[in-house]
Each structure stands twice: as structure tokens, then as C-alpha cells.
Amino acid sequence: MQPSKQNWRSWSAADKLALLQTLKARNRLNWKPLPGPQAQAYACRADVLLYGGAAGGGKTDLALGKALTQHQRSLILRREFPQLKGILDRSRELYSEYGAFGSKVWRCEFAGKRRSIEFGSVQHEIDKNKYQGRPHDLKVFDEAANFLESQVEFIAGWNRSEDPDQHCQVLLCSNPPTDATGDWLMRWFAPWLDPNHPNPAAPGELRWFASVDGRQFECQNGDPFILVDGEPVYDFDPGSVESIEIIRPLTRTFIPARVTDNPFYANSGYVAKLQALPEPLRSKMLFGDFAAGREDDAWQVIPTEWVRLAQARWSPNGRPTIPMTALGVDVARGGRDKTILTPRYGHWFDKQICHPGSATPDGFVVAHHVFEAREASTLVNLDVVGVGSSPFDIVRAAIGDKIWGVSGAAGTDELDCTGQFGFLNLRAQLWWRFREALDPVNGMDIALPPDPELKADLCAPRYRKGPRGIQVETKEEIKLRIGRSPDKGDSAVYALAERRSNLAFGSI
């Protein structure tokens, strides 16, 4: 008799012990999934599968079991190689009867078919290049919340097989993210993880998605499309779009699992250890609650809770009946960066206007978007670092002193609101002013649109205090740490910025 998720708790202690011994013996010689969520995930045919949530849900065994019994060439990754010790130890228990291990690869034979199961790591952003052009029909990212979105997207690009009968899958095994590194999971799987999603999905339900330049498109089906002005177009002539990329959506799903679904842990001391964790870590690890507040870094510039409160104050009809106060513009600097325009009406920030870097190739195009977005009296605060100088010149020629060219490296002699701390540069001052505006004790009641990516960007930068004052991470430092540029956050910060006479800014 096999336990189900519903009746396991009613079994006697002796029956549970006997079953566990049987399962352990069976899984050493002929791995099979545990009944419940693990079996559901094992049978899942999604192109991209997120499994887990809570600790102890059988994520490691699912990855190893799929690699041995369902796939021919597998790659199992952790962010740092020492973190692989536990999964390597378990692989020796499961695989030793089927093959040999050497050079970080198991070479096995199962059910008359050869298996290659490789283990690796991508500690730094550049490490992803080690896996360029190397196909695997199963790509596993163990503790996926520790990986950068750019690493996962890049490596998953070679999830393929020459065997037409071989199903290919990207398996993301993960607990909820505890910092900004894993926030991309919330965007990739919003229908399952975001409690405010307008069209929520059931566990295991397949949905179609496409990821383009870091932007997630949820599609009704698997029909291919092209992007025109950043929006999907399905009705197109394939013969007339040779120079345009045709995008084909893939299926995704999320299957949650808890420690109580795993008979090996359900009645062990491990449950008590999870129950003893402090919140919000307890809710994340015990219940797999992706919505539970994450732990902020001690040196995070803007606390996550302050951003959450500002987004909770926002409503589509909340815009004051005043002209647009300011327009913050962050110009794409190439790669996956985006040009972002943030309209502000007093304390109320409108939804941001986003253009992929590929759609804003020069200053004339950026200036055109600025003219389209602003009103006659609107002040424009535009980042002039790098490529921003070109659109600045074009816009200034038309609107004169109603544009401010913001140079983050420029100096400033201002102090924080307490009068105790200065700032290393203008970038630090502007980010700190945004922090002060969101601080609930200051009563400014800033209202921000409820965009998860904006929230992640605003919560990404960290700061330190030095002899010259508060210093905020540069864009380049943030990109190295989280794998993307906080474009939406910078644009919002520029929208709130004010040019003052005592700035020693030296900007254009």
C-alpha cells in the first residue's frame, strides 16, 4: 500500500517505519518518485518547471531521479560548487549500481540506455559562459533563487536534444528567495506566486510564456509572435519578417511541495527545526510561502516594507488633477538594459514607460519618447552618463532649462534630513532622498505603481558609510551582484529628483 498526501498522517508509527524502510531500499536500486507532489512533478511535461517552495519537499531526489530515469544528458547546477556536496552524496547512493563517477560526471546505464549526468556551478556571472553551446535535455538549477536570472536564461538556451523522442526540460528546484537575487522567480511564475495576480494559476497548470530581454510575456497558447514597438503581434507573414526574431512561447508551471509531503521528514525532528525559525524565514521554509516578506540586507538603501506600503497606496484613479510634475528618464546603455520613463504628478507616480535598449538605438529616438511622454510644463530629469548626453542635447534645444542632465558621479554638499551625513556623490544623494520620501515617519505618502520589477529595483542597491559620506552602489556593481541593471528604480529616483542651487553637480 502506498501513502497518499491525504492519508499519510493517519498511519500508525509502525506502518510508517516499515514503509520508509521499503522506500529507502527501493530507491537505492530502482528510483521512483514519492506519491504526491514529487510524483506530479516527475510526470510533468512543462518546458520549465518550478518545484518546491518549502524545505524538505524532495527537490534533490526529484532532480536526481529525473536525470537517471527520464533523461539522456543532464546538467545539475548549484551557484557555488561546495554547495553540491549533499546532492553528490545522494547521487552516490542512487547511481552507484548503474555506473561510475569521474570529472564531475556520472556515466550510467539505466533501462538499457546510457545516461550522462554532469554537476557544475556558476558562482560568478561570467561563469555561465562555461556552458555555452553545450546541449542537455535536462537542465537543473538547484536552489534556483540563488542564481541570477541572466545565468538561468543563458544556460537554459541550450536545453535541447538531437533525439526527437526525448522530452527536454528546465527544472528549477527552489525555496522562496530571501534577497533580491531570486526576485526573478516571482516574475517568471507570477500566476502561481503573486497573490494579487489577476489570473491566478493552479499548481501544475500549464501556462505559455516567452522571455525577451528580461521581459516576461504570458501568452494564451504556443503560437509564435513577433514584437512590434514592444508588443506581441501574432498575425504576421513569416516570409516578410526575415530580419525580425520570431518568438515561440514555452510552457511553465509551479508544483509546490512541503516537508509534510515527504515521508522521510514528515515525522522527524526536521519539522521542529523549521518551526523554530524566525519569521519570515519560517513561513518560507516551512510553508513555501513566496509572498512572505524577505529579509532585507542590513545595508539595503530602501527597506522593502516601505516600497510595499507605497505601492499599496497607489490606485489607477489616484492621480492628482495637476500637470505632470516631472519625468525621470534612465537611458539604456546597451545589452539588456531598458530605457525607462517615469511620469510623476506630485506624490503620485504613474506607470512607467519601458522601451528595450534595441528600440532606443540613438539619442533622436530617446528624445522622441521624451517629447511624447512629457507635458508642456514638465521638468525632465535625464541621466546623462554615457549615451544619455545625446538625447539630453536634443531635448534641451527644444525645452531649454526645463531639463536637468543628472550625472551621478558629480559632487554635492547637501546633507541627509538629520543633518548628520553627507554624500559621496549625487547618485548617493538622490537615492537617499528617495529613501527619505518613502520613510513612513516623514508622511510624504508617495504612491508607486504595483510593479514587482520596480519594487525589486528599488530594493536592490546597498550603501556604506565612509569618511566622505554615504555611498550607494553604482549600476555596474549592482549588475555584477544581481545580474541586471536596476533601470526602473533609477528612473523613479530621477523622477523625484530636484535640482538645487547648492549642488556642486558639474552636470551638463
C-alpha positions, 0 to 999 in steps of 0.5 A: 500500500502506498501513502497518499498526501491525504492519508499519510498522517493517519498511519500508525508509527509502525506502518510508517517505519516499515514503509520508509524502510521499503522506500529507502531500499527501493530507491537505492536500486530502482528510483521512483518518485514519492506519491504526491507532489514529487510524483506530479512533478516527475510526470510533468511535461512543462518546458520549465518547471518550478518545484518546491517552495518549502524545505524538505519537499524532495527537490534533490531526489526529484532532480536526481531521479529525473536525470537517471530515469527520464533523461539522456544528458543532464546538467545539475547546477548549484551557484557555488560548487561546495554547495553540491556536496549533499546532492553528490552524496545522494547521487552516490547512493542512487547511481552507484549500481548503474555506473561510475563517477569521474570529472564531475560526471556520472556515466550510467546505464539505466533501462538499457540506455546510457545516461550522462549526468554532469554537476557544475556551478556558476558562482560568478556571472561570467561563469555561465559562459562555461556552458555555452553551446553545450546541449542537455535535455535536462537542465537543473538549477538547484536552489534556483533563487540563488542564481541570477536570472541572466545565468538561468536564461543563458544556460537554459538556451541550450536545453535541447536534444538531437533525439526527437523522442526525448522530452527536454526540460528546465527544472528549477528546484527552489525555496522562496528567495530571501534577497533580491537575487531570486526576485526573478522567480516571482516574475517568471511564475507570477500566476502561481506566486503573486497573490494579487495576480489577476489570473491566478494559476493552479499548481501544475497548470500549464501556462505559455510564456516567452522571455525577451530581454528580461521581459516576461510575456504570458501568452494564451497558447504556443503560437509564435509572435513577433514584437512590434514597438514592444508588443506581441503581434501574432498575425504576421507573414513569416516570409516578410519578417526575415530580419525580425526574431520570431518568438515561440512561447514555452510552457511553465508551471509551479508544483509546490511541495512541503516537508509534510509531503515527504515521508522521510521528514514528515515525522522527524525532528526536521519539522521542529527545526523549521518551526523554530525559525524566525519569521519570515524565514519560517513561513518560507521554509516551512510553508513555501510561502513566496509572498512572505516578506524577505529579509532585507540586507542590513545595508539595503538603501530602501527597506522593502516594507516601505516600497510595499506600503507605497505601492499599496497606496497607489490606485489607477484613479489616484492621480492628482488633477495637476500637470505632470510634475516631472519625468525621470528618464534612465537611458539604456546603455546597451545589452539588456538594459531598458530605457525607462520613463517615469511620469510623476504628478506630485506624490503620485507616480504613474506607470512607467514607460519601458522601451528595450535598449534595441528600440532606443538605438540613438539619442533622436529616438530617446528624445522622441519618447521624451517629447511624447511622454512629457507635458508642456510644463514638465521638468525632465530629469535625464541621466546623462552618463554615457549615451544619455548626453545625446538625447539630453542635447536634443531635448534641451534645444527644444525645452531649454532649462526645463531639463536637468542632465543628472550625472551621478558621479558629480559632487554635492554638499547637501546633507541627509534630513538629520543633518548628520551625513553627507554624500559621496556623490549625487547618485548617493544623494538622490537615492537617499532622498528617495529613501527619505520620501518613502520613510513612513515617519516623514508622511510624504505618502508617495504612491508607486505603481504595483510593479514587482520589477520596480519594487525589486529595483528599488530594493536592490542597491546597498550603501556604506558609510565612509569618511566622505559620506554615504555611498550607494552602489553604482549600476555596474556593481549592482549588475555584477551582484544581481545580474541586471541593471536596476533601470526602473528604480533609477528612473523613479529616483530621477523622477523625484529628483530636484535640482538645487542651487547648492549642488556642486553637480558639474552636470551638463 
